[in-house]
Amino acid sequence: MLRPTYSLSLMTLLTVATLAACTADKGETDTDTSASATTTASGTDATDPTDASATGSTTATGTGSATDATATDTTPTTTMVGGDTAADGEACSANDDCMSLGCLKFRDAGDGECVAAPANMTTRIAGTLLDFATSAPIPSVELRVIGALSALGDPANATPVAKGNSDAEGMVDFVSPEALKEGIGIVGVITGGAYYTTATGLASPTAGKYGPMNGIRDIWAVPSVKLTEWSALLAADLDVMPYLPLGDMGGVVGLIRDAATSAPKPGAKVLPVNDTSKSFIRYLSDDGLTFNSNATGTSGIFILVNPGLAENFTVEGNPDITAKAGSAKGAAFVMILSLP
């Protein structure tokens, strides 16, 4: 049975200090046991039970430590007992549409095909590597899958539990060499070259077990030059200046987009759920040359600095869409919020 697709917010990783990133399949409430973006109802950047995101995605790089990090808890749990009724070869929009709990697709939006689970409780990682600034696929780049706790320390050098290279269309498709045992979650890390080390939440376990397929398919990389450019544009903002440069001092790089098409959503406003929030949110203007505190421009991009510990954020007019933000020095986090 094919279910409607929603998208999830923000990739995150759960621990005393958590790290995360990106989007996922299907709406479900936050369980406080996860490592990706939180959604509390349909119409959000959603995940199915085998999904993790972040927000969307959130991303992380190399020098952040647990003492530097701000916790982010936004990954749904993994259901290990039976999916819906679709058999292998039938259409699906999320992993739990399938009896196998494996829906093979390479982007968060759109439908895929139910496939058999890989052998020996291993997990198949499939998705598309994307440039955050352009949304263009990134070909011929290695994706390293590491544990969430490792991503809090040194994701650029942590030993991967699985890895594979993107093809000419930016797609990755590989299977972990053994059953995953990372207690909090797994993230996909892109590092080096033109990109700031970036991690996107891919999946989280239930009762220590992972599903046969990751749930986040849009896997992001933030260009270092963009972090430098945006930091320069924000430097005159006295509220934001203490938290610059982005990445080196932490911060969230976010995107508000349409759940069905992934197109940026202009005119949207991110709001802290807590009225006492000390965070600052700025939106990239239409010309790409300034930031404002009003609402997203045509790019849908926003910057969020100084979030509280596991602080929740929502979108004005969409209270059912929530995501938890994280920040760590030496890390760039990505939050993806998908609206109906």
C-alpha positions as CSV (number, residue, x, y, z in Angstrom):
1,M,0.0,0.0,0.0
2,L,1.5,3.3,-1.1
3,R,1.4,6.1,1.5
4,P,1.7,9.8,0.9
5,T,5.2,11.2,1.1
6,Y,6.2,13.9,3.6
7,S,9.7,15.1,4.3
8,L,11.6,15.4,7.5
9,S,13.5,18.3,9.0
10,L,17.1,18.4,10.0
11,M,19.8,15.8,10.4
12,T,20.8,15.3,14.0
13,L,22.8,13.1,16.2
14,L,21.7,12.2,19.8
15,T,24.0,12.2,22.8
16,V,24.8,14.6,25.7
17,A,25.9,16.7,22.8
18,T,24.3,15.8,19.5
19,L,24.9,16.4,15.9
20,A,22.7,16.0,12.9
21,A,21.4,16.8,9.4
22,C,18.8,16.6,6.7
23,T,15.3,15.2,5.5
24,A,13.4,12.0,5.4
25,D,10.4,10.0,4.4
26,K,7.4,10.4,6.5
27,G,6.0,12.3,9.5
28,E,6.1,10.8,13.0
29,T,6.5,12.3,16.4
30,D,9.9,12.8,18.0
31,T,10.7,10.0,20.4
32,D,13.8,11.5,22.0
33,T,15.7,8.4,21.0
34,S,16.8,9.6,17.6
35,A,19.4,11.3,15.6
36,S,17.6,13.4,13.0
37,A,15.1,16.1,12.5
38,T,11.9,16.1,14.6
39,T,8.5,16.1,13.1
40,T,5.3,16.0,15.1
41,A,2.7,15.5,12.4
42,S,2.1,14.9,8.7
43,G,3.1,17.6,6.3
44,T,6.5,17.8,7.8
45,D,9.9,16.9,6.6
46,A,9.1,13.3,7.6
47,T,10.7,10.0,8.0
48,D,9.5,6.4,8.1
49,P,10.6,4.1,11.0
50,T,13.9,3.3,9.4
51,D,14.7,6.9,8.7
52,A,17.0,9.5,10.3
53,S,17.5,13.1,9.2
54,A,18.2,16.1,9.9
55,T,17.7,18.9,8.6
56,G,17.2,17.9,8.3
57,S,19.4,17.8,8.1
58,T,22.2,18.9,10.1
59,T,25.8,18.6,9.2
60,A,29.0,18.5,11.2
61,T,32.7,18.9,10.7
62,G,35.9,18.0,12.2
63,T,36.9,19.9,15.3
64,G,33.7,20.0,17.4
65,S,33.8,18.1,20.7
66,A,31.1,17.0,23.0
67,T,31.8,20.0,25.3
68,D,31.5,22.4,22.3
69,A,28.4,20.9,20.9
70,T,24.8,21.8,21.4
71,A,22.5,18.7,21.5
72,T,20.3,17.9,18.6
73,D,17.8,15.1,18.9
74,T,15.7,14.7,15.8
75,T,15.9,11.1,14.5
76,P,13.0,8.8,14.4
77,T,13.3,5.3,15.6
78,T,13.7,2.1,13.5
79,T,10.9,-0.4,13.4
80,M,12.1,-3.9,12.9
81,V,8.8,-5.7,12.8
82,G,7.1,-5.8,9.4
83,G,6.3,-3.0,7.1
84,D,3.1,-2.4,5.1
85,T,1.8,-4.6,2.3
86,A,3.8,-3.7,-0.7
87,A,5.9,-6.6,-2.1
88,D,9.3,-6.4,-3.7
89,G,9.0,-4.6,-7.0
90,E,6.0,-2.5,-6.1
91,A,6.0,1.3,-5.7
92,C,6.7,2.9,-2.3
93,S,7.4,6.3,-0.9
94,A,8.9,5.2,2.4
95,N,10.6,2.2,3.9
96,D,7.6,1.1,6.0
97,D,5.4,0.9,2.9
98,C,7.3,-2.3,2.1
99,M,7.0,-5.7,3.7
100,S,10.8,-5.8,3.5
101,L,11.1,-2.4,5.1
102,G,13.3,-1.4,2.2
103,C,12.2,1.3,-0.2
104,L,14.9,1.9,-2.8
105,K,15.0,5.5,-4.0
106,F,17.7,8.1,-4.4
107,R,16.0,11.4,-3.4
108,D,13.8,12.3,-0.4
109,A,10.9,13.4,-2.7
110,G,9.2,11.0,-5.1
111,D,8.6,7.3,-5.1
112,G,10.8,4.3,-5.2
113,E,10.6,0.5,-5.4
114,C,10.4,-2.0,-2.6
115,V,13.4,-4.3,-2.6
116,A,14.5,-7.3,-0.7
117,A,16.5,-6.7,2.5
118,P,20.2,-7.4,2.2
119,A,21.6,-10.5,3.9
120,N,22.9,-10.8,7.5
121,M,21.1,-7.8,8.9
122,T,23.2,-5.4,7.0
123,T,22.0,-2.0,5.8
124,R,21.9,-0.7,2.3
125,I,22.8,3.0,1.9
126,A,21.3,4.7,-1.1
127,G,20.9,8.4,-1.9
128,T,22.3,11.4,-3.8
129,L,25.1,13.7,-2.7
130,L,24.1,17.3,-3.1
131,D,25.8,20.7,-3.0
132,F,24.0,22.8,-0.4
133,A,24.5,26.0,-2.3
134,T,23.3,24.8,-5.7
135,S,21.4,21.6,-5.0
136,A,23.4,20.1,-7.8
137,P,24.5,16.4,-7.5
138,I,28.1,15.8,-6.6
139,P,29.8,13.1,-8.7
140,S,32.8,11.0,-7.9
141,V,33.0,11.8,-4.2
142,E,33.4,9.4,-1.4
143,L,30.6,9.1,1.2
144,R,31.8,7.8,4.5
145,V,29.3,6.4,7.0
146,I,30.3,6.8,10.6
147,G,28.6,6.6,14.0
148,A,26.9,9.6,15.5
149,L,29.3,9.7,18.5
150,S,32.3,9.7,16.2
151,A,30.8,12.6,14.3
152,L,30.8,14.6,17.5
153,G,34.6,14.3,17.8
154,D,36.4,14.1,14.5
155,P,34.2,13.1,11.6
156,A,36.8,13.9,9.0
157,N,39.1,11.2,10.4
158,A,36.7,8.7,12.1
159,T,36.9,5.1,10.9
160,P,33.9,4.5,8.7
161,V,31.5,1.6,9.2
162,A,30.7,1.7,5.5
163,K,31.7,3.8,2.5
164,G,31.2,4.2,-1.2
165,N,31.7,6.7,-4.1
166,S,29.0,8.6,-5.9
167,D,28.5,7.9,-9.6
168,A,28.4,10.5,-12.4
169,E,24.9,11.5,-11.3
170,G,25.9,11.9,-7.6
171,M,24.1,8.7,-6.5
172,V,25.5,6.3,-4.0
173,D,24.4,2.7,-3.5
174,F,26.3,0.3,-1.2
175,V,25.8,-2.1,1.6
176,S,27.5,-2.1,5.0
177,P,30.0,-4.9,5.3
178,E,28.3,-6.2,8.5
179,A,25.3,-5.4,10.7
180,L,25.5,-1.9,12.0
181,K,26.1,-1.5,15.8
182,E,26.3,2.2,16.3
183,G,24.2,2.9,19.3
184,I,22.8,6.3,18.5
185,G,22.7,6.6,14.8
186,I,24.8,6.8,11.6
187,V,25.7,9.8,9.5
188,G,27.0,10.2,6.0
189,V,30.1,12.4,5.9
190,I,31.5,14.3,2.9
191,T,34.8,16.0,3.4
192,G,37.7,17.6,1.6
193,G,38.1,19.5,-1.6
194,A,35.7,22.4,-2.0
195,Y,33.5,21.2,0.9
196,Y,33.5,21.9,4.6
197,T,33.3,18.5,6.4
198,T,29.6,17.9,6.4
199,A,27.5,15.1,8.0
200,T,23.9,14.2,7.2
201,G,21.9,11.8,9.4
202,L,21.1,8.6,7.6
203,A,19.4,6.2,10.0
204,S,19.0,5.3,13.7
205,P,18.4,2.0,15.5
206,T,15.6,0.6,17.6
207,A,16.7,-1.8,20.3
208,G,20.2,-1.7,18.8
209,K,19.1,-2.9,15.4
210,Y,19.0,-1.0,12.1
211,G,16.6,-1.5,9.3
212,P,17.6,-2.8,5.8
213,M,17.6,0.7,4.2
214,N,18.6,4.2,5.3
215,G,15.7,6.7,5.3
216,I,17.4,10.0,4.3
217,R,18.3,10.1,0.7
218,D,19.4,13.8,0.2
219,I,22.9,13.9,1.6
220,W,24.4,17.4,1.8
221,A,27.8,19.0,1.5
222,V,28.3,22.7,2.3
223,P,30.9,24.5,0.2
224,S,33.6,26.1,2.3
225,V,33.5,29.2,0.2
226,K,29.9,29.8,1.0
227,L,30.5,29.6,4.7
228,T,33.2,32.2,4.3
229,E,31.0,34.4,2.1
230,W,28.0,34.2,4.4
231,S,30.1,34.9,7.4
232,A,31.4,38.1,5.7
233,L,27.9,39.2,4.9
234,L,26.8,38.7,8.5
235,A,29.9,40.4,10.1
236,A,28.2,43.7,10.5
237,D,25.3,42.2,12.4
238,L,26.2,42.9,16.1
239,D,24.0,40.1,17.4
240,V,25.4,37.4,15.1
241,M,29.1,38.6,15.0
242,P,30.2,36.8,18.2
243,Y,29.2,33.5,16.6
244,L,31.3,33.9,13.4
245,P,32.9,32.5,11.3
246,L,30.2,30.0,10.5
247,G,31.5,26.4,10.8
248,D,34.5,27.3,12.9
249,M,32.2,28.7,15.5
250,G,29.3,26.4,14.8
251,G,26.0,27.5,13.6
252,V,23.2,26.0,11.5
253,V,22.8,26.5,7.7
254,G,19.2,25.8,6.9
255,L,16.8,25.4,3.9
256,I,13.1,25.7,3.8
257,R,11.7,23.8,0.8
258,D,8.5,22.3,-0.7
259,A,8.1,18.7,0.5
260,A,6.8,17.5,-2.9
261,T,9.2,19.3,-5.3
262,S,12.1,20.2,-3.0
263,A,11.9,23.8,-4.4
264,P,12.9,26.5,-2.0
265,K,10.1,28.2,-0.1
266,P,10.3,32.1,0.0
267,G,8.5,34.1,2.6
268,A,8.8,31.5,5.3
269,K,9.9,32.3,8.9
270,V,11.7,30.0,11.4
271,L,10.6,30.5,15.0
272,P,12.0,29.2,18.2
273,V,9.4,27.2,20.1
274,N,10.7,28.5,23.4
275,D,9.9,32.2,23.9
276,T,13.1,32.6,26.0
277,S,15.3,31.5,23.1
278,K,18.7,33.3,22.8
279,S,19.2,32.2,19.2
280,F,19.4,34.5,16.2
281,I,18.0,33.6,12.8
282,R,18.9,35.5,9.6
283,Y,17.6,34.9,6.0
284,L,19.5,35.3,2.8
285,S,17.9,38.0,0.7
286,D,16.8,37.6,-2.9
287,D,20.0,39.2,-4.2
288,G,22.2,36.9,-2.2
289,L,24.2,39.9,-1.0
290,T,22.6,40.6,2.4
291,F,20.8,38.8,5.2
292,N,17.6,40.0,7.0
293,S,15.6,39.0,10.0
294,N,12.2,38.9,8.2
295,A,11.7,35.7,6.1
296,T,13.3,33.5,3.5
297,G,14.1,34.9,0.1
298,T,13.9,33.0,-3.2
299,S,16.8,30.7,-2.1
300,G,14.9,29.5,1.0
301,I,18.3,29.7,2.9
302,F,18.6,30.8,6.5
303,I,21.4,30.9,9.1
304,L,20.7,30.1,12.8
305,V,23.3,30.7,15.5
306,N,23.4,30.2,19.3
307,P,20.7,27.6,19.6
308,G,20.0,26.3,23.1
309,L,20.6,22.7,24.1
310,A,18.4,20.5,21.9
311,E,16.3,23.6,21.1
312,N,13.2,23.2,19.1
313,F,12.3,25.4,16.1
314,T,9.2,25.5,13.9
315,V,8.0,27.4,10.9
316,E,5.4,30.2,11.2
317,G,2.0,29.0,10.2
318,N,3.1,25.3,10.3
319,P,3.3,24.5,14.1
320,D,3.3,20.8,13.4
321,I,6.6,21.0,11.7
322,T,9.4,21.1,14.3
323,A,13.1,20.4,14.3
324,K,15.8,20.4,17.0
325,A,18.9,22.4,16.2
326,G,22.5,21.7,17.2
327,S,25.7,23.6,17.1
328,A,29.4,22.8,17.7
329,K,32.6,24.6,17.1
330,G,34.3,23.4,14.0
331,A,31.0,22.1,12.6
332,A,28.5,23.2,10.0
333,F,25.0,21.9,10.7
334,V,22.3,21.7,8.0
335,M,18.6,21.9,8.9
336,I,16.1,21.1,6.2
337,L,12.5,22.0,6.8
338,S,10.0,20.7,4.2
339,L,6.6,22.3,4.0
340,P,3.4,20.9,2.5
